[in-house]
Every structure is written in structure tokens, then in C-alpha cells.
Amino acid sequence: MSLHHDIETLDADIIRLKIEYEQYFMRVIKLEPIRLRDKVERKILTYSTQKTANTADKFKLNSIVAKYNSYKQYWKRVLRSMEDGTYVRKSEGGGNMPSPSAIPVKKESTTAKKPEDPIKEAYNEYIETRKKQNEPVKDLSFEKFSKNIEASKKKIEQKYKTKNVEVKISVKDGKTKLTLKARKL
């Protein structure tokens, strides 16, 4: 099989996975589609490490991986809201909506719940991503990580005169990248 055909198959699998997650969120199917998700992630890892001279295939693969990562973040957010008990489905009687979808909704908690530390969340995501990319994590302590983030964050805050700095973790060419970005308020 050619890489082009494999990429098309991967795209079809991601679309199928998206549909299965929507069905899971709507309680049409009872189990989260973990097997299909693992299969897709294995394919992405395999194809991402392959060298190809065809830039069209490379572009298509990168687009598909970006789409998958976007879906994955959405699924993670919905699953977290389901666990927290804050998940509310949109009403199903809606004219020309293509398919009923679900949205996470924040609601006030009666118990005082400490908000998650964004740097700790970024650290956990960074470590998890490095592990998935088979990169070493042995010498990456939270203290070092947070010190570096805070130093970089201060520089960006001063340069762009903003307090709104976003930490992003991404994968490029099989390597985990950490970027900080100033965001407009």
C-alpha cells in the first residue's frame, strides 16, 4: 500500500472515531471507543516517523494530525465535564442542525474546589506527550519546568504588555514542542 492510501485510511478512521465519540456522548453506545482511538494513535505515530519526499502527502498527514489533536482536546474536555457532573447535552429538537451535539457547561459547585494549577496541567500534558513520542522524561522535574515557564512568561508579559500568556504543547517532526504565546484580552 502507498503512503497516500494509508493517509486516506487514517482520515476515514478519524472520522469514524469522531462519530463514535459523538454517539458515546449522546449515550447511543455505552463504551468509550478506546480501541479505535488507540489504533488511530498508533497509525499517527507510525506515519509521523516515516520519511516522505512527497510534500502533498506530508501536508495532508499534518492536516489530519492537527484535526485529530483538535478533536482529542474536545473529547478530553467533554469527558472531564462528564466526570465532574457538569456535562449538559444540547436539546435535540433543532431544525436544520446536522447532528445533535454536546457541550460542556460549567456550573457552580457547592463544595469549595481548588482550581487546577495551569502550570501543573501544562507539565502533566508535556510529560504525557513526551512519553507518547518516546522521548526521555527522566530529568524533567516540575520545579525546573515551572521555573522555566515563569521566566519565559515574565519576558513575554513585559515584551507584549499583557498578563494573558498561553502555554501550548505540540508535536512537530516527532518532537514535543513547548511554546508560550501572548494572547489578546
C-alpha positions, 0 to 999 in steps of 0.5 A: 500500500502507498503512503497516500492510501494509508493517509486516506485510511487514517482520515476515514478512521478519524472520522469514524472515531469522531462519530463514535465519540459523538454517539458515546456522548449522546449515550447511543453506545455505552463504551468509550471507543478506546480501541479505535482511538488507540489504533488511530494513535498508533497509525499517527505515530507510525506515519509521523516517523516515516520519511516522505519526499512527497510534500502533498502527502506530508501536508495532508498527514499534518492536516489530519494530525492537527484535526485529530489533536483538535478533536482529542482536546474536545473529547478530553474536555467533554469527558472531564465535564462528564466526570465532574457532573457538569456535562449538559447535552444540547436539546435535540429538537433543532431544525436544520442542525446536522447532528445533535451535539454536546457541550460542556457547561460549567456550573457552580459547585457547592463544595469549595474546589481548588482550581487546577494549577495551569502550570501543573496541567501544562507539565502533566500534558508535556510529560504525557506527550513526551512519553507518547513520542518516546522521548526521555522524561527522566530529568524533567522535574516540575520545579525546573519546568515551572521555573522555566515557564515563569521566566519565559512568561515574565519576558513575554508579559513585559515584551507584549504588555499583557498578563494573558500568556498561553502555554501550548504543547505540540508535536512537530517532526516527532518532537514535543514542542513547548511554546508560550504565546501572548494572547489578546484580552 
